[in-house]
């Protein structure tokens, strides 16, 4: 398969799980990130992709609603702020992780954590307190 064919297969929601598993370790970054975006990518592949060397792949894992909690926990502390703010936007990120993200050093991570439908009043208060401290 050439790269263009791999991309088409990786983003197709009807691609068999076994093929997605194989493409999750492809040498091409864009193929891996398309697998990470696919709603039918198996949890095992999402776990692998959550530790990908490229932040753009991890970013796509962070936005996938099927990403398991264990991977969201890892991505909450990712070195890349785009990954963290995407975890904060994920509708399945639990309240305890949102509380952590509400005090992140990056403004948009804090903001997205505070705006997530799963956020608690505690996370909202942490966000406001952190914002006030950052801008004193």
C-alpha positions in Angstrom: 0.0 0.0 0.0 1.3 3.5 -0.8 1.0 6.3 1.7 -2.2 7.8 0.2 -3.9 4.4 0.3 -2.8 4.0 4.0 -4.3 7.4 4.8 -7.6 6.5 3.2 -7.7 3.2 5.0 -6.7 4.7 8.4 -9.5 7.3 8.4 -12.2 4.9 7.1 -14.6 4.0 10.0 -15.2 0.6 8.3 -11.6 -0.4 8.3 -11.1 -3.7 10.2 -9.6 -3.5 13.6 -6.6 -5.7 12.6 -5.7 -3.2 9.9 -6.0 -0.2 12.2 -3.8 -2.1 14.7 -1.1 -2.5 12.1 -1.4 1.1 10.8 -1.0 2.4 14.4 2.7 1.5 14.2 3.2 2.9 10.7 6.4 4.8 10.0 4.5 7.8 8.7 3.3 10.3 11.2 0.2 11.3 9.3 -1.0 7.6 9.0 -0.6 7.2 12.8 -2.6 10.4 13.5 -5.4 9.3 11.2 -5.6 6.0 13.1 -5.7 8.0 16.3 -8.7 10.0 15.0 -10.6 7.0 13.8 -13.6 6.3 16.0 -13.1 2.5 15.6 -9.5 2.3 16.6 -9.2 -0.3 19.3 -8.3 0.7 22.9 -5.0 -1.2 22.7 -3.9 0.9 19.7 -5.0 4.2 21.4 -2.9 3.2 24.4 0.1 2.7 22.1 -0.5 5.9 20.2 -0.9 7.9 23.5 2.9 7.4 24.0 3.8 8.2 20.4 7.0 10.2 20.0 5.1 12.9 18.0 2.8 15.3 19.9 0.5 15.6 16.9 -0.4 11.9 17.2 -0.9 12.2 21.0 -3.1 15.3 20.4 -5.4 13.2 18.2 -5.5 10.4 20.8 -6.5 13.1 23.4 -9.5 14.1 21.3 -10.7 10.6 20.6 -13.8 9.9 22.7 -12.8 6.3 23.0 -9.4 6.9 24.6 -9.2 5.0 27.8 -8.9 6.6 31.2 -5.4 5.3 31.7 -4.3 7.1 28.5 -6.1 10.3 29.4 -4.2 10.2 32.7 -0.9 9.9 30.9 -1.8 12.7 28.5 -2.9 15.0 31.3 0.8 15.5 32.1 2.1 15.6 28.5 4.9 18.0 27.9 3.0 19.5 25.0 0.3 22.0 26.0 -1.8 21.3 22.9 -2.1 17.7 24.1 -3.1 18.8 27.6 -5.7 21.3 26.4 -7.2 18.7 24.1 -7.5 16.3 27.1 -9.3 19.1 28.9 -11.8 19.3 26.0 -12.5 15.5 25.8 -16.1 14.8 26.9 -14.9 11.7 28.7 -12.2 13.3 30.8 -13.3 12.7 34.4 -13.6 15.4 37.0 -10.4 14.5 38.9 -8.3 15.0 35.8 -10.1 18.3 35.0 -9.3 19.5 38.5 -5.6 18.9 37.7 -5.8 20.6 34.3 -7.7 23.6 35.8 -4.3 24.6 37.4 -2.2 23.9 34.3 0.4 26.6 33.4 -1.2 27.0 30.0 -4.2 29.3 29.8 -6.2 27.4 27.2 -5.7 24.1 29.1 -7.1 25.7 32.3 -10.0 27.4 30.3 -11.0 24.1 28.6 -10.9 22.2 31.8 -13.2 24.8 33.4 -15.6 24.6 30.5 -15.7 20.8 30.1 -19.3 19.5 30.9 -17.7 17.1 33.5 -16.0 19.8 35.4 -16.8 20.4 39.1 -17.3 23.6 41.0 -13.9 22.8 42.5 -12.2 22.8 39.1 -14.0 26.0 38.1 -12.7 27.7 41.4 -9.2 26.3 40.8 -9.3 27.8 37.3 -10.4 31.2 38.6 -7.8 31.2 41.4 -5.0 30.2 39.0 -6.1 32.9 36.5 -6.0 35.5 39.3 -2.5 34.3 40.4 -1.1 34.3 36.9 -2.2 37.8 36.2 -1.2 39.6 39.4 
